[in-house]
């Protein structure tokens, strides 16, 4: 006898089969919810006890939700504070690097300015010397 099934042979369920499975699971959950509600309604408790139990469960759920919200708020505040500190640190680091680079650029610029000024002075002195030599040569001829 051959003991294989269609899943061993690479069977892939169609979208129709997938849809029916999800519908079946959905109906199972809905039926379970209705059954639980009916069980609570027909439980051997009086109406006031049952309402008290429902109020108690609701209050506990509300309290636990409130505690969870507070914890989430604290974690969010801590995360925000940490991100803010890291951002400030990064900005300070970048600012220090930029200011150091601007100091270097400023030093280079002032050196270039001084060199150009010295070159201009030398050119003016040389042109004055050339002018004097030309005038001397013109007087001598």
OpenMM code with the backbone's topology and positions (N, CA, C; nanometers):
from openmm import Vec3, app, unit

residues = "UNK UNK UNK UNK UNK UNK UNK UNK UNK UNK UNK UNK UNK UNK UNK UNK UNK UNK UNK UNK UNK UNK UNK UNK UNK UNK UNK UNK UNK UNK UNK UNK UNK UNK UNK UNK UNK UNK UNK UNK UNK UNK UNK UNK UNK UNK UNK UNK UNK UNK UNK UNK UNK UNK UNK UNK UNK UNK UNK UNK UNK UNK UNK UNK UNK UNK UNK UNK UNK UNK UNK UNK UNK UNK UNK UNK UNK UNK UNK UNK UNK UNK UNK UNK UNK UNK UNK UNK UNK UNK UNK UNK UNK UNK UNK UNK UNK UNK UNK UNK UNK UNK UNK UNK UNK UNK UNK UNK UNK UNK UNK UNK UNK UNK UNK UNK UNK UNK UNK UNK UNK UNK UNK UNK UNK UNK UNK UNK UNK UNK UNK UNK UNK UNK UNK UNK UNK UNK UNK UNK UNK".split()
positions = [
    Vec3(0.0816, -0.1188, 0.0000),
    Vec3(0.0000, 0.0000, 0.0000),
    Vec3(0.0860, 0.1252, 0.0000),
    Vec3(0.0413, 0.2237, -0.0711),
    Vec3(0.1134, 0.3506, -0.0782),
    Vec3(0.0625, 0.4425, 0.0308),
    Vec3(0.1509, 0.4831, 0.1218),
    Vec3(0.1127, 0.5627, 0.2382),
    Vec3(0.1488, 0.7096, 0.2194),
    Vec3(0.1177, 0.7678, 0.1086),
    Vec3(0.1476, 0.9094, 0.0874),
    Vec3(0.0171, 0.9858, 0.0799),
    Vec3(0.0256, 1.1078, 0.1167),
    Vec3(-0.0912, 1.1946, 0.1027),
    Vec3(-0.0547, 1.3107, 0.0114),
    Vec3(-0.1498, 1.3924, -0.0209),
    Vec3(-0.1260, 1.4981, -0.1174),
    Vec3(-0.0320, 1.6062, -0.0655),
    Vec3(-0.0146, 1.6190, 0.0681),
    Vec3(0.0774, 1.7185, 0.1214),
    Vec3(0.2217, 1.6740, 0.1052),
    Vec3(0.2472, 1.5415, 0.1094),
    Vec3(0.3821, 1.4903, 0.0887),
    Vec3(0.4267, 1.5084, -0.0559),
    Vec3(0.3341, 1.5215, -0.1461),
    Vec3(0.3648, 1.5328, -0.2879),
    Vec3(0.3722, 1.6792, -0.3328),
    Vec3(0.3811, 1.7709, -0.2409),
    Vec3(0.3943, 1.9120, -0.2759),
    Vec3(0.2614, 1.9794, -0.3023),
    Vec3(0.1546, 1.9298, -0.2449),
    Vec3(0.0223, 1.9888, -0.2650),
    Vec3(0.0172, 2.1255, -0.1993),
    Vec3(-0.0310, 2.2227, -0.2712),
    Vec3(-0.0496, 2.3572, -0.2187),
    Vec3(-0.1988, 2.3863, -0.2251),
    Vec3(-0.2614, 2.4135, -0.1095),
    Vec3(-0.4052, 2.4387, -0.1121),
    Vec3(-0.4378, 2.5644, -0.1918),
    Vec3(-0.5494, 2.5605, -0.2599),
    Vec3(-0.5905, 2.6761, -0.3393),
    Vec3(-0.6397, 2.7871, -0.2470),
    Vec3(-0.6580, 2.9048, -0.3047),
    Vec3(-0.7059, 3.0172, -0.2240),
    Vec3(-0.8473, 2.9902, -0.1746),
    Vec3(-0.9227, 2.9090, -0.2501),
    Vec3(-1.0581, 2.8726, -0.2079),
    Vec3(-1.0528, 2.7871, -0.0817),
    Vec3(-0.9578, 2.6914, -0.0789),
    Vec3(-0.9434, 2.6054, 0.0383),
    Vec3(-0.8947, 2.6859, 0.1578),
    Vec3(-0.8021, 2.7799, 0.1335),
    Vec3(-0.7526, 2.8643, 0.2428),
    Vec3(-0.8653, 2.9486, 0.3000),
    Vec3(-0.9519, 2.9997, 0.2130),
    Vec3(-1.0651, 3.0804, 0.2580),
    Vec3(-1.1618, 2.9990, 0.3410),
    Vec3(-1.1863, 2.8747, 0.3042),
    Vec3(-1.2800, 2.7931, 0.3815),
    Vec3(-1.2216, 2.7570, 0.5177),
    Vec3(-1.0894, 2.7399, 0.5240),
    Vec3(-1.0252, 2.7112, 0.6533),
    Vec3(-1.0388, 2.8312, 0.7458),
    Vec3(-1.0136, 2.9505, 0.6937),
    Vec3(-1.0245, 3.0693, 0.7785),
    Vec3(-1.1690, 3.0924, 0.8210),
    Vec3(-1.2646, 3.0623, 0.7322),
    Vec3(-1.4056, 3.0751, 0.7702),
    Vec3(-1.4396, 2.9768, 0.8807),
    Vec3(-1.3887, 2.8550, 0.8696),
    Vec3(-1.4163, 2.7524, 0.9701),
    Vec3(-1.3605, 2.7941, 1.1053),
    Vec3(-1.2387, 2.8455, 1.1063),
    Vec3(-1.1774, 2.8901, 1.2321),
    Vec3(-1.2550, 3.0088, 1.2881),
    Vec3(-1.2978, 3.0994, 1.2019),
    Vec3(-1.3765, 3.2138, 1.2474),
    Vec3(-1.5077, 3.1701, 1.3101),
    Vec3(-1.5765, 3.0758, 1.2444),
    Vec3(-1.7025, 3.0253, 1.3000),
    Vec3(-1.6786, 2.9539, 1.4323),
    Vec3(-1.5659, 2.8818, 1.4428),
    Vec3(-1.5338, 2.8118, 1.5679),
    Vec3(-1.5154, 2.9132, 1.6809),
    Vec3(-1.4431, 3.0226, 1.6544),
    Vec3(-1.4216, 3.1246, 1.7582),
    Vec3(-1.5523, 3.1939, 1.7957),
    Vec3(-1.6360, 3.2244, 1.6969),
    Vec3(-1.7649, 3.2885, 1.7259),
    Vec3(-1.8519, 3.1956, 1.8098),
    Vec3(-1.8534, 3.0681, 1.7727),
    Vec3(-1.9316, 2.9711, 1.8495),
    Vec3(-1.8815, 2.9564, 1.9916),
    Vec3(-1.7487, 2.9574, 2.0070),
    Vec3(-1.6918, 2.9494, 2.1419),
    Vec3(-1.7307, 3.0694, 2.2260),
    Vec3(-1.7300, 3.1885, 2.1662),
    Vec3(-1.7695, 3.3099, 2.2386),
    Vec3(-1.9151, 3.3064, 2.2794),
    Vec3(-1.9999, 3.2611, 2.1881),
    Vec3(-2.1432, 3.2518, 2.2208),
    Vec3(-2.1650, 3.1489, 2.3311),
    Vec3(-2.0931, 3.0368, 2.3231),
    Vec3(-2.1060, 2.9339, 2.4267),
    Vec3(-2.0613, 2.9846, 2.5628),
    Vec3(-1.9526, 3.0610, 2.5658),
    Vec3(-1.9049, 3.1147, 2.6931),
    Vec3(-2.0059, 3.2134, 2.7504),
    Vec3(-2.0634, 3.2977, 2.6648),
    Vec3(-2.1624, 3.3939, 2.7123),
    Vec3(-2.2852, 3.3227, 2.7678),
    Vec3(-2.3300, 3.2186, 2.6983),
    Vec3(-2.4459, 3.1426, 2.7470),
    Vec3(-2.4146, 3.0715, 2.8783),
    Vec3(-2.2934, 3.0198, 2.8899),
    Vec3(-2.2553, 2.9519, 3.0139),
    Vec3(-2.2579, 3.0496, 3.1303),
    Vec3(-2.2118, 3.1726, 3.1061),
    Vec3(-2.2147, 3.2725, 3.2129),
    Vec3(-2.3582, 3.3114, 3.2489),
    Vec3(-2.4415, 3.3212, 3.1467),
    Vec3(-2.5801, 3.3609, 3.1722),
    Vec3(-2.6574, 3.2549, 3.2509),
    Vec3(-2.6256, 3.1301, 3.2246),
    Vec3(-2.6991, 3.0229, 3.2919),
    Vec3(-2.6222, 2.9643, 3.4100),
    Vec3(-2.5207, 3.0327, 3.4572),
    Vec3(-2.4447, 2.9857, 3.5728),
    Vec3(-2.5328, 2.9964, 3.6980),
    Vec3(-2.5044, 2.9110, 3.7968),
    Vec3(-2.5887, 2.9114, 3.9173),
    Vec3(-2.5570, 3.0265, 4.0127),
    Vec3(-2.5577, 3.1502, 3.9606),
    Vec3(-2.5371, 3.2682, 4.0450),
    Vec3(-2.6570, 3.3582, 4.0270),
    Vec3(-2.6792, 3.4371, 4.1273),
    Vec3(-2.7887, 3.5338, 4.1154),
    Vec3(-2.7449, 3.6478, 4.0249),
    Vec3(-2.8381, 3.7258, 3.9782),
    Vec3(-2.8087, 3.8369, 3.8885),
    Vec3(-2.7146, 3.9386, 3.9499),
    Vec3(-2.7360, 3.9685, 4.0794),
    Vec3(-2.6502, 4.0689, 4.1435),
    Vec3(-2.5077, 4.0158, 4.1595),
    Vec3(-2.4935, 3.8858, 4.1921),
    Vec3(-2.3590, 3.8274, 4.2025),
    Vec3(-2.2901, 3.8283, 4.0667),
    Vec3(-2.3665, 3.7932, 3.9637),
    Vec3(-2.3120, 3.7897, 3.8291),
    Vec3(-2.2693, 3.9296, 3.7834),
    Vec3(-2.3532, 4.0301, 3.8093),
    Vec3(-2.3177, 4.1674, 3.7742),
    Vec3(-2.1964, 4.2137, 3.8535),
    Vec3(-2.1875, 4.1723, 3.9793),
    Vec3(-2.0724, 4.2064, 4.0624),
    Vec3(-1.9461, 4.1437, 4.0036),
    Vec3(-1.9554, 4.0176, 3.9620),
    Vec3(-1.8401, 3.9507, 3.9019),
    Vec3(-1.7969, 4.0202, 3.7728),
    Vec3(-1.8955, 4.0570, 3.6912),
    Vec3(-1.8640, 4.1257, 3.5663),
    Vec3(-1.7987, 4.2610, 3.5957),
    Vec3(-1.8514, 4.3335, 3.6923),
    Vec3(-1.7940, 4.4634, 3.7290),
    Vec3(-1.6526, 4.4463, 3.7829),
    Vec3(-1.6297, 4.3407, 3.8612),
    Vec3(-1.4979, 4.3142, 3.9175),
    Vec3(-1.3967, 4.2826, 3.8073),
    Vec3(-1.4362, 4.1965, 3.7142),
    Vec3(-1.3470, 4.1622, 3.6033),
    Vec3(-1.3196, 4.2855, 3.5173),
    Vec3(-1.4216, 4.3644, 3.4929),
    Vec3(-1.4053, 4.4865, 3.4139),
    Vec3(-1.3114, 4.5842, 3.4837),
    Vec3(-1.3287, 4.5999, 3.6153),
    Vec3(-1.2431, 4.6903, 3.6929),
    Vec3(-1.0979, 4.6423, 3.6906),
    Vec3(-1.0781, 4.5108, 3.7063),
    Vec3(-0.9416, 4.4575, 3.7017),
    Vec3(-0.8796, 4.4798, 3.5639),
    Vec3(-0.9584, 4.4589, 3.4597),
    Vec3(-0.9085, 4.4830, 3.3238),
    Vec3(-0.8734, 4.6289, 3.3022),
    Vec3(-0.9591, 4.7183, 3.3531),
    Vec3(-0.9330, 4.8613, 3.3412),
    Vec3(-0.8062, 4.8987, 3.4175),
    Vec3(-0.7924, 4.8459, 3.5396),
    Vec3(-0.6739, 4.8775, 3.6197),
    Vec3(-0.5461, 4.8266, 3.5536),
    Vec3(-0.5513, 4.7040, 3.5011),
    Vec3(-0.4307, 4.6511, 3.4369),
    Vec3(-0.3985, 4.7284, 3.3094),
    Vec3(-0.5011, 4.7725, 3.2374),
    Vec3(-0.4783, 4.8544, 3.1186),
    Vec3(-0.4182, 4.9885, 3.1571),
    Vec3(-0.4685, 5.0472, 3.2658),
    Vec3(-0.4152, 5.1745, 3.3132),
    Vec3(-0.2694, 5.1596, 3.3563),
    Vec3(-0.2373, 5.0506, 3.4275),
    Vec3(-0.0983, 5.0269, 3.4680),
    Vec3(-0.0089, 5.0076, 3.3462),
    Vec3(-0.0595, 4.9332, 3.2473),
    Vec3(0.0180, 4.9138, 3.1241),
    Vec3(0.0411, 5.0448, 3.0525),
    Vec3(-0.0595, 5.1310, 3.0502),
    Vec3(-0.0450, 5.2613, 2.9855),
    Vec3(0.0574, 5.3478, 3.0595),
    Vec3(0.0543, 5.3433, 3.1925),
    Vec3(0.1527, 5.4200, 3.2707),
    Vec3(0.2940, 5.3690, 3.2446),
    Vec3(0.3091, 5.2349, 3.2423),
    Vec3(0.4409, 5.1770, 3.2160),
    Vec3(0.4894, 5.2152, 3.0762),
    Vec3(0.3995, 5.2127, 2.9784),
    Vec3(0.4355, 5.2508, 2.8426),
    Vec3(0.4735, 5.3983, 2.8358),
    Vec3(0.4019, 5.4810, 2.9117),
    Vec3(0.4328, 5.6241, 2.9149),
    Vec3(0.5724, 5.6470, 2.9726),
    Vec3(0.6047, 5.5753, 3.0815),
    Vec3(0.7368, 5.5897, 3.1421),
    Vec3(0.8465, 5.5428, 3.0471),
    Vec3(0.8235, 5.4286, 2.9808),
    Vec3(0.9235, 5.3774, 2.8868),
    Vec3(0.9409, 5.4751, 2.7714),
    Vec3(0.8312, 5.5320, 2.7237),
    Vec3(0.8386, 5.6284, 2.6141),
    Vec3(0.9150, 5.7533, 2.6574),
    Vec3(0.8880, 5.8000, 2.7788),
    Vec3(0.9578, 5.9186, 2.8295),
    Vec3(1.1076, 5.8896, 2.8439),
    Vec3(1.1413, 5.7707, 2.8947),
    Vec3(1.2825, 5.7344, 2.9078),
    Vec3(1.3494, 5.7248, 2.7710),
    Vec3(1.2798, 5.6642, 2.6755),
    Vec3(1.3358, 5.6526, 2.5410),
    Vec3(1.3541, 5.7898, 2.4778),
    Vec3(1.2569, 5.8781, 2.4960),
    Vec3(1.2662, 6.0132, 2.4423),
    Vec3(1.3833, 6.0886, 2.5051),
    Vec3(1.3999, 6.0733, 2.6353),
    Vec3(1.5111, 6.1382, 2.7052),
    Vec3(1.6448, 6.0855, 2.6531),
    Vec3(1.6541, 5.9544, 2.6353),
    Vec3(1.7771, 5.8936, 2.5856),
    Vec3(1.8081, 5.9410, 2.4441),
    Vec3(1.7072, 5.9448, 2.3586),
    Vec3(1.7268, 5.9920, 2.2214),
    Vec3(1.7679, 6.1384, 2.2213),
    Vec3(1.7064, 6.2172, 2.3093),
    Vec3(1.7410, 6.3587, 2.3187),
    Vec3(1.8864, 6.3763, 2.3614),
    Vec3(1.9303, 6.2980, 2.4600),
    Vec3(2.0696, 6.3060, 2.5050),
    Vec3(2.1650, 6.2667, 2.3925),
    Vec3(2.1319, 6.1598, 2.3213),
    Vec3(2.2185, 6.1147, 2.2118),
    Vec3(2.2241, 6.2200, 2.1015),
    Vec3(2.1106, 6.2818, 2.0713),
    Vec3(2.1079, 6.3854, 1.9681),
    Vec3(2.1916, 6.5056, 2.0106),
    Vec3(2.1781, 6.5472, 2.1375),
    Vec3(2.2593, 6.6587, 2.1877),
    Vec3(2.4074, 6.6261, 2.1796),
    Vec3(2.4422, 6.5028, 2.2161),
    Vec3(2.5821, 6.4597, 2.2097),
    Vec3(2.6328, 6.4635, 2.0665),
    Vec3(2.5527, 6.4152, 1.9730),
    Vec3(2.5928, 6.4160, 1.8316),
    Vec3(2.6077, 6.5584, 1.7804),
    Vec3(2.5167, 6.6458, 1.8192),
    Vec3(2.5242, 6.7858, 1.7758),
    Vec3(2.6490, 6.8524, 1.8332),
    Vec3(2.6786, 6.8276, 1.9612),
    Vec3(2.7991, 6.8847, 2.0218),
    Vec3(2.9249, 6.8348, 1.9514),
    Vec3(2.9277, 6.7050, 1.9213),
    Vec3(3.0431, 6.6462, 1.8529),
    Vec3(3.0609, 6.7095, 1.7150),
    Vec3(2.9508, 6.7194, 1.6407),
    Vec3(2.9575, 6.7789, 1.5068),
    Vec3(2.9993, 6.9257, 1.5146),
    Vec3(2.9462, 6.9969, 1.6127),
    Vec3(2.9824, 7.1384, 1.6285),
    Vec3(3.1308, 7.1546, 1.6584),
    Vec3(3.1833, 7.0689, 1.7445),
    Vec3(3.3260, 7.0797, 1.7777),
    Vec3(3.4115, 7.0488, 1.6556),
    Vec3(3.3691, 6.9493, 1.5776),
    Vec3(3.4451, 6.9167, 1.4565),
    Vec3(3.4378, 7.0312, 1.3564),
    Vec3(3.3206, 7.0898, 1.3407),
    Vec3(3.3061, 7.2006, 1.2479),
    Vec3(3.3843, 7.3228, 1.2939),
    Vec3(3.3812, 7.3506, 1.4237),
    Vec3(3.4555, 7.4675, 1.4724),
    Vec3(3.6051, 7.4453, 1.4565),
    Vec3(3.6516, 7.3213, 1.4778),
    Vec3(3.7935, 7.2927, 1.4561),
    Vec3(3.8296, 7.3113, 1.3094),
    Vec3(3.7423, 7.2668, 1.2222),
    Vec3(3.7687, 7.2808, 1.0786),
    Vec3(3.7619, 7.4276, 1.0381),
    Vec3(3.6712, 7.5032, 1.0970),
    Vec3(3.6639, 7.6448, 1.0613),
    Vec3(3.7877, 7.7178, 1.1124),
    Vec3(3.8433, 7.6745, 1.2260),
    Vec3(3.9678, 7.7336, 1.2743),
    Vec3(4.0812, 7.7044, 1.1757),
    Vec3(4.0860, 7.5810, 1.1257),
    Vec3(4.1896, 7.5445, 1.0289),
    Vec3(4.1729, 7.6251, 0.9015),
    Vec3(4.0492, 7.6354, 0.8536),
    Vec3(4.0228, 7.7129, 0.7327),
    Vec3(4.0592, 7.8590, 0.7558),
    Vec3(4.0260, 7.9106, 0.8732),
    Vec3(4.0601, 8.0493, 0.9047),
    Vec3(4.2114, 8.0688, 0.9062),
    Vec3(4.2849, 7.9736, 0.9651),
    Vec3(4.4308, 7.9824, 0.9674),
    Vec3(4.4881, 7.9785, 0.8260),
    Vec3(4.4363, 7.8886, 0.7439),
    Vec3(4.4850, 7.8785, 0.6061),
    Vec3(4.4530, 8.0072, 0.5310),
    Vec3(4.3324, 8.0586, 0.5509),
    Vec3(4.2929, 8.1816, 0.4817),
    Vec3(4.3825, 8.2980, 0.5227),
    Vec3(4.4120, 8.3096, 0.6526),
    Vec3(4.4973, 8.4209, 0.6963),
    Vec3(4.6395, 8.4028, 0.6434),
    Vec3(4.6886, 8.2795, 0.6358),
    Vec3(4.8222, 8.2549, 0.5806),
    Vec3(4.8264, 8.2928, 0.4334),
    Vec3(4.7219, 8.2532, 0.3604),
    Vec3(4.7149, 8.2876, 0.2179),
    Vec3(4.7066, 8.4390, 0.2023),
    Vec3(4.6285, 8.5039, 0.2854),
    Vec3(4.6141, 8.6497, 0.2780),
    Vec3(4.7486, 8.7179, 0.3018),
    Vec3(4.8214, 8.6696, 0.4045),
    Vec3(4.9521, 8.7280, 0.4342),
    Vec3(5.0499, 8.7044, 0.3195),
    Vec3(5.0463, 8.5847, 0.2622),
    Vec3(5.1360, 8.5529, 0.1510),
    Vec3(5.1052, 8.6402, 0.0300),
    Vec3(4.9776, 8.6566, 0.0005),
    Vec3(4.9383, 8.7427, -0.1115),
    Vec3(4.9799, 8.8871, -0.0840),
    Vec3(4.9582, 8.9334, 0.0379),
    Vec3(4.9974, 9.0709, 0.0725),
    Vec3(5.1486, 9.0880, 0.0574),
    Vec3(5.2261, 8.9890, 0.1031),
    Vec3(5.3720, 8.9962, 0.0872),
    Vec3(5.4105, 8.9973, -0.0603),
    Vec3(5.3431, 8.9168, -0.1392),
    Vec3(5.3712, 8.9125, -0.2830),
    Vec3(5.3400, 9.0453, -0.3494),
    Vec3(5.2287, 9.1056, -0.3096),
    Vec3(5.1918, 9.2361, -0.3657),
    Vec3(5.2961, 9.3400, -0.3273),
    Vec3(5.3403, 9.3387, -0.2017),
    Vec3(5.4431, 9.4348, -0.1577),
    Vec3(5.5712, 9.4155, -0.2385),
    Vec3(5.6133, 9.2904, -0.2587),
    Vec3(5.7355, 9.2646, -0.3355),
    Vec3(5.7206, 9.3130, -0.4795),
    Vec3(5.6008, 9.2874, -0.5383),
    Vec3(5.5764, 9.3310, -0.6755),
    Vec3(5.5821, 9.4839, -0.6838),
    Vec3(5.5237, 9.5511, -0.5830),
    Vec3(5.5263, 9.6979, -0.5835),
    Vec3(5.6704, 9.7481, -0.5697),
    Vec3(5.7475, 9.6835, -0.4816),
    Vec3(5.8881, 9.7239, -0.4628),
    Vec3(5.9681, 9.7003, -0.5919),
    Vec3(5.9461, 9.5845, -0.6534),
    Vec3(6.0200, 9.5546, -0.7764),
    Vec3(5.9799, 9.6492, -0.8891),
    Vec3(5.8490, 9.6781, -0.8989),
    Vec3(5.8057, 9.7699, -1.0048),
    Vec3(5.8605, 9.9100, -0.9783),
    Vec3(5.8703, 9.9490, -0.8501),
    Vec3(5.9307, 10.0800, -0.8176),
    Vec3(6.0780, 10.0800, -0.8550),
    Vec3(6.1476, 9.9696, -0.8270),
    Vec3(6.2897, 9.9594, -0.8637),
    Vec3(6.3067, 9.9637, -1.0156),
    Vec3(6.2179, 9.8925, -1.0857),
    Vec3(6.2262, 9.8928, -1.2322),
    Vec3(6.1997, 10.0345, -1.2837),
    Vec3(6.1014, 10.1018, -1.2262),
    Vec3(6.0702, 10.2395, -1.2682),
    Vec3(6.1903, 10.3309, -1.2431),
    Vec3(6.2580, 10.3142, -1.1287),
    Vec3(6.3743, 10.3971, -1.0976),
    Vec3(6.4873, 10.3661, -1.1970),
    Vec3(6.5059, 10.2387, -1.2261),
    Vec3(6.6129, 10.2020, -1.3201),
    Vec3(6.5848, 10.2573, -1.4592),
    Vec3(6.4562, 10.2546, -1.4985),
    Vec3(6.4192, 10.3100, -1.6299),
    Vec3(6.4428, 10.4591, -1.6328),
    Vec3(6.4034, 10.5270, -1.5231),
    Vec3(6.4238, 10.6720, -1.5209),
    Vec3(6.5725, 10.7065, -1.5180),
    Vec3(6.6572, 10.6284, -1.4498),
    Vec3(6.8002, 10.6508, -1.4457),
    Vec3(6.8601, 10.6293, -1.5848),
    Vec3(6.8070, 10.5204, -1.6488),
    Vec3(6.8593, 10.4899, -1.7834),
    Vec3(6.8174, 10.5987, -1.8796),
    Vec3(6.6983, 10.6534, -1.8633),
    Vec3(6.6505, 10.7583, -1.9523),
    Vec3(6.7312, 10.8858, -1.9297),
    Vec3(6.7685, 10.9144, -1.8067),
    Vec3(6.8469, 11.0341, -1.7753),
    Vec3(6.9888, 11.0193, -1.8265),
    Vec3(7.0394, 10.8986, -1.8202),
    Vec3(7.1768, 10.8747, -1.8617),
    Vec3(7.1896, 10.8784, -2.0141),
    Vec3(7.0880, 10.8527, -2.0860),
    Vec3(7.1013, 10.8536, -2.2311),
    Vec3(7.0793, 10.9858, -2.2887),
] * unit.nanometer
topology = app.Topology()
chain = topology.addChain("A")
for resn in residues:
    res = topology.addResidue(resn, chain)
    for name in ("N", "CA", "C"):
        topology.addAtom(name, app.Element.getBySymbol(name[0]), res)
